[in-house]
Amino acid sequence: MNLIKNARAGVITPEMEQVAVQEGVTPEFVRQGVAEGTIVILRNARRQNVTPVGVGKGLRTKVSASVGLYGEMGRIDVEIAKIKAAVEAGTDAIMDLSVSGDIEAMLAETLAVSPKPVGTLPLYQAMAEAGRKYGSSVKMRDEDLESLKPSTGSKVVVTMAGDHGVVEEGVSTCPQRVTLQMVYNFVAGGAGINALAGAAGARVVVVDMGVAGDLKDLVEQGKILSRKVDYGTRNMTRGPAMTRQQAVQALETGINIAGDLVNEGVELLGTGDMGIGNTTPSSAILENYGRPHCPPNSPPPEKTRAVLRDFSVALLLEGEPPARDFQRRVLAAEREAFKAGYYKAIAFWAGPCALCPSCSAADQCRHPRDARPSMEGSGIDVYETGRRAGHSFRTLQDRQNYVKYFALLLLE
């Protein structure tokens, strides 16, 4: 996590400099890749002799050298010599694929001499042990795989609490103050998650991420963690629920809390959230960003901004369900614009493409001539665009409420 933090803060670390030298790129290129999530630097903090290795966009394809004990003739010293030769030849990683002999001793020696990342296949060790036990690994039983299960002796359920401004729209039967009350209930051990965690032998860690209330007393008593981003989010039907900075802060806080718990020795993490109205933003995210948009690769926000600069006229089109019929009408309006004398016209519609009953980003688009990018997928704020055009929005109260569809038609 420190690498990501440093990269986003503009700091070039020694690991980034080492990767830059190995890859023949600038340290700034590596830093930017780490900050954007397109480059990962492999380095086990528990190993002192390991050389950082960069993997990702713009870096070399990595090569792994496989070694390991096999059969009665397998010797650790011979395999170690192979590792040293592979490292000298420029391998990027070592895979210990031992299936016989003293596998643990082989792995210990490998870790001691290899400055490169090391990988193993624990299943091979289980097969080897079954072979010694039964005379053949083919006779391995289910219980022999128990050794492959990771240790889960220390378990924690992290419950993060925060309020949602969208409750102003009446999306929940419970008032917002119930979030605050539930935090006290978690601390008292009276909630459902306390019972479930207790049955699993896990403790509950409660985090105040954004409760719209004062929990100072619980924080001072050490009963909850305070990582409050704000006193609840804003009403998402009237604007962005959070700023980008707040969203990043919330995500990184979750990463840091998980990292801290792992460093404390926690071996299994469970997560949960508490916040009246939380189903509404979750559903909105899944509806608008969880479904593939056609074409699968909508232009990124920076490219969208460049496109918008090429047009002087923008029309916000409004329509009724079904979505497929509305989008067909948008395409017809685009064609009519050309007939009216505009030499450029392009449409963006809100929400996913509905030209096909289903769409897979892995498949080739069935309607490449008619498919248009989504406004959301291209970085266009549909709510803000609609408000500036004089529209007001509210959350649907039931299935009978009227639904509006929107599209943006750019003309020049």
Secondary structure in CASP SS format (residue, H / E / C, confidence):
PFRMAT SS
TARGET T0000
AUTHOR 0000-0000-0000
METHOD secondary structure of the structure
MODEL  1
M C 1.00
N H 1.00
L H 1.00
I H 1.00
K H 1.00
N H 1.00
A H 1.00
R H 1.00
A C 1.00
G C 1.00
V C 1.00
I C 1.00
T C 1.00
P H 1.00
E H 1.00
M H 1.00
E H 1.00
Q H 1.00
V H 1.00
A H 1.00
V H 1.00
Q H 1.00
E H 1.00
G C 1.00
V C 1.00
T C 1.00
P H 1.00
E H 1.00
F H 1.00
V H 1.00
R H 1.00
Q H 1.00
G H 1.00
V H 1.00
A H 1.00
E H 1.00
G C 1.00
T C 1.00
I E 1.00
V E 1.00
I E 1.00
L E 1.00
R C 1.00
N C 1.00
A C 1.00
R C 1.00
R C 1.00
Q C 1.00
N C 1.00
V C 1.00
T C 1.00
P C 1.00
V E 1.00
G E 1.00
V E 1.00
G E 1.00
K C 1.00
G C 1.00
L C 1.00
R C 1.00
T C 1.00
K C 1.00
V C 1.00
S E 1.00
A E 1.00
S E 1.00
V E 1.00
G C 1.00
L C 1.00
Y C 1.00
G C 1.00
E C 1.00
M C 1.00
G C 1.00
R C 1.00
I H 1.00
D H 1.00
V H 1.00
E H 1.00
I H 1.00
A H 1.00
K H 1.00
I H 1.00
K H 1.00
A H 1.00
A H 1.00
V H 1.00
E H 1.00
A H 1.00
G C 1.00
T C 1.00
D C 1.00
A E 1.00
I E 1.00
M E 1.00
D E 1.00
L C 1.00
S C 1.00
V C 1.00
S C 1.00
G C 1.00
D C 1.00
I H 1.00
E H 1.00
A H 1.00
M H 1.00
L H 1.00
A H 1.00
E H 1.00
T H 1.00
L H 1.00
A H 1.00
V H 1.00
S C 1.00
P C 1.00
K C 1.00
P C 1.00
V E 1.00
G E 1.00
T E 1.00
L C 1.00
P H 1.00
L H 1.00
Y H 1.00
Q H 1.00
A H 1.00
M H 1.00
A H 1.00
E H 1.00
A H 1.00
G H 1.00
R H 1.00
K H 1.00
Y H 1.00
G C 1.00
S C 1.00
S H 1.00
V H 1.00
K H 1.00
M C 1.00
R C 1.00
D H 1.00
E H 1.00
D H 1.00
L H 1.00
E H 1.00
S H 1.00
L H 1.00
K C 1.00
P C 1.00
S C 1.00
T C 1.00
G C 1.00
S C 1.00
K E 1.00
V E 1.00
V E 1.00
V E 1.00
T E 1.00
M E 1.00
A E 1.00
G E 1.00
D C 1.00
H C 1.00
G H 1.00
V H 1.00
V H 1.00
E H 1.00
E H 1.00
G C 1.00
V C 1.00
S C 1.00
T C 1.00
C C 1.00
P C 1.00
Q C 1.00
R H 1.00
V H 1.00
T H 1.00
L H 1.00
Q H 1.00
M H 1.00
V H 1.00
Y H 1.00
N H 1.00
F H 1.00
V H 1.00
A H 1.00
G C 1.00
G C 1.00
A C 1.00
G H 1.00
I H 1.00
N H 1.00
A H 1.00
L H 1.00
A H 1.00
G H 1.00
A H 1.00
A H 1.00
G C 1.00
A E 1.00
R E 1.00
V E 1.00
V E 1.00
V E 1.00
V E 1.00
D E 1.00
M E 1.00
G E 1.00
V C 1.00
A C 1.00
G C 1.00
D C 1.00
L C 1.00
K H 1.00
D H 1.00
L H 1.00
V H 1.00
E H 1.00
Q C 1.00
G C 1.00
K C 1.00
I C 1.00
L E 1.00
S E 1.00
R C 1.00
K C 1.00
V C 1.00
D C 1.00
Y C 1.00
G C 1.00
T C 1.00
R C 1.00
N C 1.00
M C 1.00
T C 1.00
R C 1.00
G C 1.00
P C 1.00
A C 1.00
M C 1.00
T C 1.00
R H 1.00
Q H 1.00
Q H 1.00
A H 1.00
V H 1.00
Q H 1.00
A H 1.00
L H 1.00
E H 1.00
T H 1.00
G H 1.00
I H 1.00
N H 1.00
I H 1.00
A H 1.00
G H 1.00
D H 1.00
L H 1.00
V H 1.00
N H 1.00
E C 1.00
G C 1.00
V C 1.00
E C 1.00
L E 1.00
L E 1.00
G E 1.00
T E 1.00
G E 1.00
D E 1.00
M E 1.00
G C 1.00
I C 1.00
G C 1.00
N C 1.00
T H 1.00
T H 1.00
P H 1.00
S H 1.00
S H 1.00
A H 1.00
I H 1.00
L H 1.00
E H 1.00
N H 1.00
Y H 1.00
G C 1.00
R C 1.00
P C 1.00
H C 1.00
C C 1.00
P C 1.00
P C 1.00
N C 1.00
S C 1.00
P C 1.00
P C 1.00
P H 1.00
E H 1.00
K H 1.00
T H 1.00
R H 1.00
A H 1.00
V H 1.00
L H 1.00
R C 1.00
D C 1.00
F C 1.00
S C 1.00
V E 1.00
A E 1.00
L E 1.00
L E 1.00
L E 1.00
E E 1.00
G E 1.00
E C 1.00
P C 1.00
P C 1.00
A H 1.00
R H 1.00
D H 1.00
F H 1.00
Q H 1.00
R H 1.00
R H 1.00
V H 1.00
L H 1.00
A H 1.00
A H 1.00
E H 1.00
R H 1.00
E H 1.00
A H 1.00
F H 1.00
K H 1.00
A C 1.00
G C 1.00
Y C 1.00
Y C 1.00
K C 1.00
A E 1.00
I E 1.00
A E 1.00
F E 1.00
W E 1.00
A C 1.00
G C 1.00
P C 1.00
C C 1.00
A C 1.00
L C 1.00
C C 1.00
P C 1.00
S C 1.00
C C 1.00
S C 1.00
A C 1.00
A C 1.00
D C 1.00
Q C 1.00
C C 1.00
R C 1.00
H C 1.00
P C 1.00
R C 1.00
D C 1.00
A C 1.00
R C 1.00
P C 1.00
S E 1.00
M C 1.00
E C 1.00
G C 1.00
S C 1.00
G C 1.00
I C 1.00
D C 1.00
V H 1.00
Y H 1.00
E H 1.00
T H 1.00
G H 1.00
R H 1.00
R H 1.00
A C 1.00
G C 1.00
H C 1.00
S C 1.00
F C 1.00
R C 1.00
T C 1.00
L C 1.00
Q C 1.00
D C 1.00
R C 1.00
Q C 1.00
N C 1.00
Y C 1.00
V C 1.00
K C 1.00
Y E 1.00
F E 1.00
A E 1.00
L E 1.00
L E 1.00
L E 1.00
L E 1.00
E C 1.00
END
